[in-house]
Amino acid sequence: MLEKICVPRPGPGRPRSRPDGLAADKAYSNGPCRRYLRRRNIRHTIPEKSDSQAARRRKGSRGGRPPGFDEERYKKRNTVERAINKLKQARAVATRYDKRRYVYLGTATVAALVIWLRT
């Protein structure tokens, strides 16, 4: 999914393919995900799973140091997560019955407009 990112530039030039940062949940805390982000120089905020912490501590000095984690940045992720959950209240958005991308985009846009108009 990260390969498809296009971050538009404010002025002329083609869009960037690398975001400034990424906030993800514990499901993405595995080694290959972290290595991929490190290789592409993408700052990430991903909490470490408790079993991974325990395994690292058991290994002692061979376990390496814990990955960096910014709690304040991770708290901001909650706002995005709640917005996505509101969008998923629309059944067509949650189940994605639409086969074509542009139709699904229209469905998601209408759902976002309904949310916006209700607030």
Stockholm file with secondary structure:
# STOCKHOLM 1.0

chainA/1-119         MLEKICVPRPGPGRPRSRPDGLAADKAYSNGPCRRYLRRRNIRHTIPEKSDSQAARRRKGSRGGRPPGFDEERYKKRNTVERAINKLKQARAVATRYDKRRYVYLGTATVAALVIWLRT
#=GR chainA/1-119 SS CGGGCCBCCSSSSCCBSSCSEEECCGGGCSHHHHHHHHHTTCEEECCCCHHHHHHHHHHGGGGCCCCCCCHHHHHHHHHHHHHHHHHTTSHHHHHTCCCSHHHHHHHHHHHHHHHHHHC
#=GC SS_cons         CGGGCCBCCSSSSCCBSSCSEEECCGGGCSHHHHHHHHHTTCEEECCCCHHHHHHHHHHGGGGCCCCCCCHHHHHHHHHHHHHHHHHTTSHHHHHTCCCSHHHHHHHHHHHHHHHHHHC
//
